[in-house]
Amino acid sequence: MAANLDDVRKRIGEACAAAGRDASQITLIAVSKTFPPSDVRHLAALGVTDVAENRDQEARPKATETSDLSLTWHFVGQLQTNKARSVAGYADVVQSVDRVKLVGALSSAAVRSERTLRCLVQVSLDEAEDRGGAAPDDVPELADAIAAAEGLELKGVMAVAPLGADSLPAFQRLAEVAAGLRDAHPEADVMSAGMSGDLEQAIACGATHLRIGTALLGGRRAIVR
């Protein structure tokens, strides 16, 4: 795991150098889905501070078991409104806000939990795929709703590159959406894009946050132990 982390950090450094960027501008988020809490502890011991999950039923107990660590928990999966209350209890950042109804549910849950949730608008970069996300033209309205909601903070955008296609054009489109959002909301400066296979393209397009799973932890397991 330490060797994998070193390799990922090296790739980030080289990609930043190629893009004329400072590697300190990049936040590495370890996606620990299907891996046990012990692996989260190992990553934390190696200096990882941000961890992500995409399923509430896995994230909630894992966050509880590692609550003694100073971690920032990101929820990155498609989120149903009936799970908002649960997610609001442990997540620091919800990256997958893609509809106004979810904004209302998260706001109510955050207020009830007396917490503030940082939120990203998930942007759909491929209409042919059902992986969540708002259409680029719908981002301004959704962003305004988040910014106005009690208990929520608008922080930026997130997207997943289309399957089986070059990530670069998709991330370039996301960068355009992100720039438009910053014009209206200067504080929303996060662009979460890039995973194990395309982090270089994401950095070249201005990503500030990378969601890395396989390159750190290997292939997904079927069962969390």
C-alpha positions in Angstrom: 0.0 0.0 0.0 2.9 2.4 0.8 4.5 1.6 -2.5 1.2 2.2 -4.3 0.7 5.5 -2.6 4.2 6.6 -3.5 3.5 5.7 -7.1 0.3 7.6 -7.2 2.0 10.7 -5.7 4.8 10.4 -8.2 2.2 10.3 -11.1 0.5 13.4 -9.6 3.8 15.2 -9.3 4.7 14.4 -12.9 1.3 15.4 -14.2 1.4 18.7 -12.3 4.8 19.5 -13.7 3.6 18.8 -17.2 0.6 21.1 -16.7 2.6 23.8 -15.0 0.8 23.3 -11.7 1.8 22.8 -8.1 1.2 19.4 -6.7 0.1 21.0 -3.4 -3.0 22.1 -5.3 -4.2 18.5 -5.5 -6.2 16.6 -2.9 -5.9 12.9 -3.1 -9.0 11.1 -2.0 -8.7 7.3 -1.3 -11.8 5.4 -2.5 -12.0 2.5 0.0 -15.2 0.8 -1.3 -15.2 -3.0 -0.6 -12.0 -2.7 1.5 -12.1 -3.0 5.3 -11.7 -0.2 7.9 -8.2 -1.6 8.7 -7.1 -0.5 5.2 -8.4 3.0 5.9 -6.3 3.0 9.1 -3.2 2.0 7.1 -3.8 4.8 4.6 -4.3 7.3 7.4 -1.0 6.1 8.9 0.6 6.8 5.5 -0.7 10.4 5.5 -3.9 10.1 3.6 -6.5 12.5 5.1 -9.4 12.1 2.7 -11.5 9.0 2.1 -14.5 8.3 -0.1 -17.3 5.8 -0.3 -20.2 5.4 -2.7 -22.6 3.2 -0.7 -24.2 4.4 2.6 -24.5 0.9 4.0 -20.8 0.4 3.7 -19.7 4.0 4.5 -21.6 4.5 7.7 -20.1 1.6 9.7 -16.7 2.2 8.3 -16.8 5.9 9.3 -18.0 4.9 12.7 -15.2 2.3 13.2 -12.5 4.9 12.2 -14.1 7.9 14.0 -11.0 8.3 16.2 -9.0 9.3 13.0 -8.7 12.8 11.6 -10.3 12.0 8.3 -12.5 13.9 5.8 -15.2 11.6 4.5 -16.5 12.1 1.0 -19.7 10.5 -0.3 -19.3 10.0 -4.0 -22.1 7.6 -5.1 -25.6 8.2 -6.4 -27.7 9.2 -3.4 -31.4 8.6 -2.8 -33.2 11.2 -0.7 -34.2 8.6 1.9 -30.5 8.1 2.6 -29.8 11.8 3.1 -30.3 11.7 6.9 -27.9 8.8 7.3 -25.2 10.3 5.1 -25.5 13.7 6.8 -24.5 12.0 10.0 -20.9 11.1 8.9 -20.0 12.6 5.6 -18.1 15.9 5.5 -18.5 16.3 1.7 -21.3 15.0 -0.6 -19.9 15.1 -4.1 -22.9 13.6 -5.9 -25.6 16.3 -5.6 -27.5 16.1 -8.9 -31.1 17.4 -8.3 -32.9 20.0 -6.3 -35.0 17.5 -4.4 -31.8 16.0 -3.0 -30.6 19.5 -1.9 -33.7 19.9 0.2 -33.3 16.5 1.8 -29.6 17.1 2.6 -30.3 20.5 4.0 -33.0 19.2 6.3 -30.7 16.4 7.4 -27.8 18.7 8.0 -29.8 21.0 10.1 -31.2 18.1 12.1 -27.7 16.8 12.7 -26.3 20.2 13.5 -23.6 19.8 10.9 -22.6 21.6 7.8 -22.2 19.6 4.6 -19.9 20.7 1.8 -21.5 19.9 -1.5 -20.4 19.4 -5.1 -22.7 19.4 -8.1 -22.3 16.2 -10.0 -22.2 16.9 -13.7 -23.2 14.3 -16.3 -20.7 14.2 -19.1 -22.4 11.5 -21.1 -26.2 11.4 -21.7 -26.0 7.8 -22.8 -25.0 6.6 -19.4 -27.1 6.4 -16.2 -24.4 7.2 -13.7 -26.0 10.2 -12.1 -25.3 13.8 -12.6 -27.0 17.0 -13.7 -26.9 18.2 -17.3 -24.4 21.0 -17.7 -27.2 23.5 -18.5 -28.9 22.6 -15.2 -25.8 23.2 -13.1 -26.4 27.0 -12.4 -29.9 26.4 -10.9 -28.7 23.5 -8.8 -25.7 25.4 -7.6 -27.9 28.3 -6.6 -30.1 26.0 -4.6 -27.2 24.5 -2.7 -25.7 28.0 -2.0 -29.1 29.1 -0.6 -29.8 26.0 1.5 -29.3 26.0 5.3 -26.6 23.6 6.5 -25.0 23.3 3.1 -21.9 24.9 1.5 -21.4 25.0 -2.3 -17.8 23.9 -3.0 -17.7 23.1 -6.8 -18.3 20.3 -9.2 -17.6 16.6 -9.7 -17.9 14.3 -12.7 -17.0 10.8 -13.9 -15.5 10.4 -17.3 -17.6 8.4 -19.8 -16.8 4.7 -20.0 -14.7 3.5 -22.8 -13.9 7.0 -24.2 -11.0 9.4 -24.0 -11.3 11.3 -20.7 -9.7 14.5 -21.9 -12.6 16.0 -23.9 -15.0 15.2 -21.0 -12.7 16.8 -18.4 -12.3 19.8 -20.7 -16.1 20.2 -20.7 -16.2 19.9 -17.0 -13.5 22.6 -16.7 -15.8 24.9 -18.7 -18.7 24.2 -16.4 -16.5 24.7 -13.4 -15.3 28.1 -14.7 -18.9 29.2 -15.3 -19.8 28.2 -11.7 -16.9 30.1 -10.2 -18.1 33.2 -12.1 -21.3 33.1 -10.1 -19.9 31.5 -6.9 -16.2 32.4 -6.5 -15.9 30.2 -3.4 -16.9 27.1 -5.4 -13.4 26.3 -6.6 -13.3 22.5 -6.3 -13.2 20.3 -9.4 -13.3 16.6 -8.5 -12.3 14.6 -11.5 -9.9 11.8 -12.3 -9.5 8.3 -11.0 -6.8 5.7 -11.2 -6.7 5.4 -15.0 -7.1 9.1 -16.0 -5.7 11.2 -13.2 -3.2 12.8 -15.6 -5.9 14.0 -18.0 -7.9 15.4 -15.0 -4.9 17.3 -13.7 -4.2 18.7 -17.2 -7.8 20.1 -17.2 -7.6 21.7 -13.8 -8.8 19.1 -11.4 -8.2 19.9 -7.7 -9.5 16.6 -6.2 -8.7 13.0 -7.5 -10.7 10.0 -6.4 -8.2 7.1 -6.4 -9.1 3.5 -5.6 -7.6 0.7 -7.6 -4.1 2.3 -7.9 -4.0 2.4 -4.1 -5.8 -0.7 -3.0 -5.9 -3.0 -6.0 -8.9 -4.7 -7.5 -12.2 -4.5 -5.7 -13.2 -7.2 -3.3 -16.6 -8.8 -3.3 -17.0 -8.7 0.5 -15.8 -6.2 3.1 -14.4 -8.0 6.2 
